[in-house]
Amino acid sequence: MTTDPRAVRAAFELVTGAWRTQAVHVAARLRLPDLVAGGHRDGAAVAAATGLDPDVAHRLLRLLVLLGVFETDADGVLRTTPVGELLRDRPGSLRDMCLLYGEEFYRAWGHAEEALTTGTPGFELAHGEPLLAYLAREPEAAARFQRVMQAGHAVFDAVPGVLGLSGPGRVVDLGGGAGRLLATVLSAAPDARGVLVDLPHVLPLARAQLAASVGLERVELLGRDIFEAPLPGDGDVYLLSRVLGDWDDGRCLRLLRRVRAVLAPGARLLVLERVTTDDGSGALAALWDLHLLVVNGGRQRTLDAYRALLDRSGLALERVVELPLDTKGLLVGVASG
């Protein structure tokens, strides 16, 4: 039997993926990108700043260079790459994502087989409680989770162009988290006002975000469960960003029907989700689909599946907009008839 070396290498890449995750996680945890950007340009300097053994620091940095987090010049002097810059400890970076996916979510994926075969979310198996209960009990983890959810700048930056808001208007962000999407929309529409609805423990993060960006005089913050409590009416635009993917069809139908009940003719709902396909494209959406299943029993859906949910909710899909990072914007209105 002749083995294709390329196939072997590809298999090795798949099998060792977890090692890469943890190497980058350690780099983020020890703030290595910040140290290198701040002038610690070789293994000895990094070792002195972190307490790592110099040989261990050298070996870790060597791998991180090969992974594209750092690069070296002809003299071996380290500097951060654009990827490394994204992992620095500063607002808007992906460091929190690296920590969350290397810690809580990494442990959840350790129960992937059981999650896939029994339907019990891996997060619950790893941590003894569902994700939302854990976040309600652990404020530091909840803050990190919300910062991760708000890290999709490229997606959010494209939303104002999709909505095309001009003049006064009322934008209602349901499950709006820490408020970055609403802040982005309101910043592009200076005469519009906003409402953010999310669970009470999330609102302090949203208040800080919106106060620093558009000012609290332009927003109303409502601490309530969007599945149970009354939803704000009189919205010109409603936003559901990465909410439906967390829930099964029954819960999605309940929420969409509640939105339909307050959506006036002429008003629009914009749904932001990664949409799966079976045509061999969209690897990021397929990865996130399985991740949602393992973590909390959720899923990413096909466009046809979203159409079916909307139709059963009395809503109609009017337009699909391609957005960065395998994300689609589904612009939805009230179904006629």
C-alpha positions, 0 to 999 in steps of 0.5 A: 500500500502506497501512502500519499505524503500529502494525505498524511500531512493533512491528517497530521494537521487535523489531529494536532489542531488542539495543540495549536489551540492551546499554544495560542491560548497560552500565548494569550494568557501570558500576554506574549503578543503584548510583551513582544509589541512592548519591546521583549524581542527575544526568548530571553526577554520573554522568559524573564518577563513571564517566569518561563524557563528560557528553553521553554520560552524559545520552543514556544516562541518558535512554534508561534512564529511557525503559526504566524503569531510572530515573525523574526528578522534576519537577526532573530528579533521578534515582532508581532504579525497582524495575527499577533496584534489581534491577540493583544490585551486591548479593547476590540482584540480577539484575546478574549475569544482565545481565552474562552475557546481555550478554556471553557469551550475547550473543556466542553469539546472534550465531551464532543462524542457524548454530546453528539451521541446523546444530545446533552451539550458538552458545556453542561457535561464539562461544567455541570450546568448549561452555558447561560446558567454558568454565565449568570453565575460567573460575572468574569466569564459573562463579561468575557463571553460578551466581549467575544460576541461583540468582536465581529467588527467586520460583520457589524461594520457592514450592517449600516450599509444594509439597513440604509437608515437616514433621519430619525428611526427606532432601532431595537436590538433583541439579545443585543449583548454588550451593545457593539452592534447597536452602537455601530448602527447608531453611529452611522445614523446620528438621528436614530435612537436605539433600544437594547434588550438583554438579560439584566446581568449583561446590561452594565456592559452594554451601558458602558459600551453605549455611553462611550460610543453614542451616549446614553441619551440616545438609547434605552436599556431593558433588562428582560428575557426576550422569550418571555417578557414583552418586546418593545413596539414601535421599532423601525428596525429590529436586530437579531444577531447570532441569537437564533443559532443558540436555540432549537426550532421550537424556541426560534419559532416562539421568538420570531412569532413574538417579533412578528406580533410587534413588527409594524407594516413597513418595519424590518427585522435583520437576522445575522447568522452564519448560514450552512450549505451542502455545496462544499463551501462555508467551512467556518459556518459548518465549524460553528454549527458543530460548535453550537451543538457541542456547547449548548445544543444549538445549530446553524441553519441552511437558508431554506431552513430559515425561510421555513422558520420565517414562513411559519412565523408569519414573516417573509425573507425579502433579501439576503446580504453576504457579509464577512466571515461566512455571515449572512444578513437576512432582511425580513418583513411581515408576510402578506396575506 
